[in-house]
Amino acid sequence: MPMDIIEKQRIKKLNTNKFQNNTYILYWMQASQRTKNNHALEYSIQLANKYQKPLVVFFGITETFPDSNLRHYHFMLQGLKDIETSLLDKQIPLIIKKISPDKGAISLADNACVVICDKGYLKIQRQWRKTVATQIKCPCVQIESNIIVPVEETSNKQEYAAYTIRPKIMKKYRFYLNQFENSKLIKDSLNLNIDSETINEVDIFLKHTNIDKSAKPVETFVGGENKAESILKKFISKKLDKYSSLKNDPNNDYTSKLSPYLHFGQISPAYIASEIDKRQGSEAFLEELLVRRELAINFVYYNSLYDSFRGLPSWAIETLHNHQNDTREYLYSLEDLEQGKTHDCYWNASQKQMVRTGHMHGYMRMYWGKKILEWSKTPEEAFDNTLYLNNKYELDGRDPNGYAGISWCFGKHDRPWKERKIFGKIRYMNAKGLQRKFDIESYSRKFN
């Protein structure tokens, strides 16, 4: 089971006296928003059974998570309703509080024997866990469950590109598949008297919050671990065998549509890999799930500037600055871009797809990002606008994959190419490339 201890010097072994004197085991759920194939929940149940203690699961809802809005919260809360029902069947209470997650965990830790938390990779997620680990009096154990090969097990540094991380992951990943247990809690935990918010109706719950409501919920995706599992089964039965040949054509709709569920931890990547491994077509999909996704996690874990233009490779920053004053045929404001009002109907279609559905096809997202670079006054402005739009409208925005994907448009995890105007040595994409690869006109008509 992938596991590491926060504050290792402080927690060389779990203090059994704490287990004698305090009330419950606390699992602070945040990144792994599921009850199935969740190593952190499983470990919590095992500890609770070992020491014959009740188990409490806590989830904190902060109204100010960076770049989040109504669209993201709506999807997340749909998933929390699944969790609430599933935990109830397991005799485990879900305590939901409208509070910064770290503050909520610290408060509940006063009566906890131990705090178990899942692992997040973004700066704010890591800061939350550090704050909790340093301020509570009981042990804090962190379980890594949203990646297949633990990030530090794969590499102790920022990897240059897919080809450098691929062999490190591929030789280890099968060891981490199928390592799921399904323990049952012995001690009924539902009689604990702890105040909690209740999510009866998602829309009503959200109405009474101060979250940003500028991006509305979408009907194209329904949140929750049950929905995620049904989407996976449909993908395996109807799409996987032809995934490698059809995935790059947005008209075919052959992508898995699992990225929002992976982002919110509503499905385990190790479970996905175990279900897909060795099936026809699995190689191409595992390249995305294993190599590309875990390369992105490596990027945000080891590069604190992952959300900044300054986090790009030095060669990319240099070449873009060298061409910063090149004449641009078109310049668009953020407002023009957000409303899909450019001269390029293909680009407008991709922007409108994202705004309306919360999803943009991966191949179009590469083209979309490259064009924002071409149509902006400076590369810094282009980077900031691309990140803003992606994080605001994509359900899987604010994610390691999103940060790595945006940075790729500006040279990250890529190599220098033939030098040209505006782009310098950054890889170039144009409309003719789209026309050669698939029926881009059909895609354009669909969303324009």
C-alpha angles and dihedrals in degrees: 000000000000105000141152134179120236112224092016094187091054096045108044090148135000111269105239091196088067089055090054097049107033129075111237150355110258122211109191101203116198116127099027100058098179143081097215122080091356111148093194093054092044092051090048092053091048092052092046091052094046094053096031093238130142118254126229124192115204129195122184120205112203114191093209106055104152114271093353124135145168092293093059096041093049092055092044094050091050085059093047089057088058090050093048091054095044094049091048088058087053092051090247123129121226110214111202120187132177094232140104102283095234093052092048092049092048091051094049091044090072089081097031128108090205137351118227116195134179121234127259127185107204120094096252092048092051092046091053091054094045091051092051095045093051098043106043124082098219127069119282117210120191120205121196111217109142097075131052102225109031110254096240092043090058097047142343094214144044108282120227099223146330093284092059097049099037099079091045091056101037095056092053110031100088090059088065097048122099093013092133126128127185108209121179120227111247099197117062106236101184096095095070112115105225123144115244141170116245124220105208096145118017095208093050092047092051093046089069096054134087096229122136108273098187095110113053126217117268130226094213093081131040115196127231143084093262092056091045091055093049091050090051092051091049091048092051095047100041110022115020098082092058098032096107094053100038106031096094095057110085091199092065097055092214098146117110097241088215098119097094090050092049090048093056093039091244091138131030117244089211090055091050091050093047091052093047102035115120094003120127108280095016096118095068093044094047088053087062098038097041111024104028097036094046091044086057091050089049088053097053092040096055101028114063090189093060090125095049137075086235089066092069122103113279092242091056094048091048096049093046092050090049089058098036093110095048113126113262119208091208133029122186132188122228089255091055091050095046092052093045093242104148132119090251111087091190092056092044090053093054092048091049091048089056095046094048102038107023089238138084124192110256097237092050091048090061091052090043093055094045092053093051087057090051094049101045130093093233135012089240091056090047092051093048094047094047091051093046094053094043094049094045101049108022115087086213093048121122087044133123088247090053095049092046092046093052091046090050089061086060097045107279115141088007136092134241114278134194109309118252141162118297094351096060105188095342116118111268129217129186141179093261088063090057091049091053095050104046146339096294092169091064091050090048093051092050095060102026 
